[in-house]
Amino acid sequence: MLTYNSQLKQLALPEYGRNVQQMVDHCLTIEDRDERNRCAHTIVAIMDNMFPENRSEADYKHKLWDHLAIISDFKLDIDYPFEIVKKDNLDSRPEPLKYHLEHIKYRHYGKIIERMIERAAEYPEGEERDALVMLLANHMKKLIFQINKEDVDDNKIFKDLYYYSGGRIRLQVDTHSLHEFKEAPQQQNGKKKRKK
């Protein structure tokens, strides 16, 4: 009768495979401590050869010894060359981050655009302010175009600018015009067939 892997015990770290798990299980049965230490060093060397691309990582050897302890379910009594991770620390999770959620008037513009409009409204009148306002208006139009490709109206952008700035930025459709955005053509994935 065949024994399937699904019938065997679950692997602690499946990336190392069942053979490494069996080596560690064998190492647990060795009674001589020196022999067990040699066996553990051999297993770590084998684990090291399995993933040579990870050798450039910081504390790579330390991670291998941690993995050996995890595979043995922390039952392997050897002289570890590093302080290994504790079993209790494996399940611990960091404290969740607290996000400061701010109200966004129009989500499609985002909070950064709101702040930029506020700063632009504080600029003194002149060419620099006019150029900044036009850049913001064109960017706002591009953001709306990403959501709704059919109906992007300059007048809507100007109203939103007026609203965001508290009436300090006022653009008119008859005196200002924004860029026209078009959807980029879709690239063909297939190759053209050659005629024989």
Secondary structure by P-SEA (a helix, b strand, c coil): cccccccccccccccccaaaaaaaaaaaacccaaaaaaaaaaaaaaaaaaccccccccaaaaaaaaaaaaaacccccccccccccccccccccccccccbbbbbccccccaaaaaaaaaaaaccccaaaaaaaaaaaaaaaaaaaacccccccaaaaaaaaaaaacccbbbbcccbbbbbbbcccccccccccccc
